[in-house]
């Protein structure tokens, strides 16, 4: 398939920005050349910028390829580099976290204060018998305690498994049953879009059956709800932390020890648990903060992601703290109470770097230029986007209205599997709207056909990573999922892409049966199974259709059961199915439309012919 070439204009960085950048164009060119010639030396240099309890025996162990092991023999803990080492420097009394609730309540924490909060929770977790290798599910809204919990779990060597709080009780149960945690940490509720949303009751429902291995539930009192507490299982967050000391040892972790498991959807259509470790993840992430995001001592960094997604792990929490910068967390909806809430936060806190999603940008575009114009956005010096392809129109709107045509806008590509940004322009790069530019130094990618052969420029193909990278997964919860991703001597990302006439990469969405709804990846199979649990549905198939705001939403093709097929009020059935899907999966599962059919098109092998359904979906 050949894609017409773009004639869009390019945008050059201001001279002063190039002068002040952490990495100037000449340094970037030298880094690319050095990394291509000796990638292991490049990554070893990056690792030496961090602190280690014990250095590595080698940079890379490829004896068990494709399960590569980075920095074998090394001992570290990401929390040491994110918190502990700062307490002996001038960063100690610097603001680490600025938090704002949707109702306007705020909290600010220095690095020392975060350090103390994390240590007290770490001691509380140890007093409950948790330690190295134990799994802890975090089902938390975007509150400071969510950050403390992630760090405390990592500090004691346990493995945190965050679940997005927008997922339903049933989706939570599915993940708990696969992950088998000893502990769940949640909150009574939180605020979103002007509503008070209860959360603890979803945990109670999820644990009703088949989850006897969960020994305890810690509850953060965020919303002041009258939440039922099981005396034999449930614990109040403040009560268990209040009695603990603020000093706690950081567990020494090997380079192969897991840090977190994050469940995503992948090419087989079923949710996948991806394991990331302390050492390689930390090295890859740290380099992107200093090089790509050009972190300065005075920066205020705001990534608008939830901590339940990889972007939140990497660029709300771990990355900014490793870099010693100030990170912003906002609990609520970006349009509440009106469409200037984001710009108001940028204005009041003096945010300098804003990292958000195309969905948020498109939502803000709907309300016009007047809202960003209401606020002083002059502190912004860098803009960035993540989660899905950023169209040219959205790029130009943000560049003009938030960046005032002077802030570089970095369209970044990466995934849960990659751990950190992999393809992106630098602040000193010449920018072309619609392109994610080139791979970062030390990252090697290609665009190939189904046989694994490189395609020509301008030809759409499958994006693959051709060389191991430090922040790659240790493994998947189901090892066969890892094996499916590493094929033909390359990591298959599942995304379609092309290189334009300038050699810049353009992402064209998923090649597999996974929906990307507002940057949230949901498998078609998961939505289909949820629909099929409704008594009206005999069979169901789901495809993605374009959406101007969310990028993609779901369209369902449904074969009704006989008792419902005769009903004339299809509108009521559609309403019930939308309600059912929301209950089964969560509000993130946006169902645009439902088409009732007598049968589903299938291939000769009996599989659903998704190409035929996609063609119908585009009509």
Secondary structure, 3 states (H helix, E strand, C coil): CECCCCCCCEECCCHHHHHHCCCCHHHHHHHHHHHHHCHHHHHHHHHCCCCCCECCCCCEECCCCCCCEECCCCEECHHHHHCHHHHHCHHHHCEEEEEECCCCCEEEEEHHHHHHHHHHHHHHHHHCCCCCCCEEEEECCCCHHHHHHHHHHHHCCCEEEECCCCECHHHHHHHHHHHCCCEEEEECEEEECCEEEECHHHHHHHCCCCCCCCCEEEEECCCCCCCCCCCCCEEEHHHHHHCCCCCCCCCCEECCCEEEEEEEECCCCCEEEEEEECHHHHHHHHHHHHHHCCCCCCCEEEECCCCCCHHHHHHHHHHHHHHCCEEEEECCCCCCCCCCHHHHHHHHHCCCEEEECHHHHHHHHCCCCHHHHCCCCCCCCEEEECCCCCCHHHHHHHHHHCCCCCCEEEECECCCCCCCCCECCCCCCCEECCCCECECCCCCEEEECCCCCECCCCECEEEEECCCCCCCCCEECCHHHHHHHEECCEEEEEEEEEECCCCCEEEEEECCCEEEECCEEEEHHHHHHHHCCCCCEEEEEEEEEEECCCEEEEEEEEEECHHHHCCCCHHHHHHHHHHHHHHHCECCCCEEEEEECCCCCECCCCCECHHHHHHHHCC
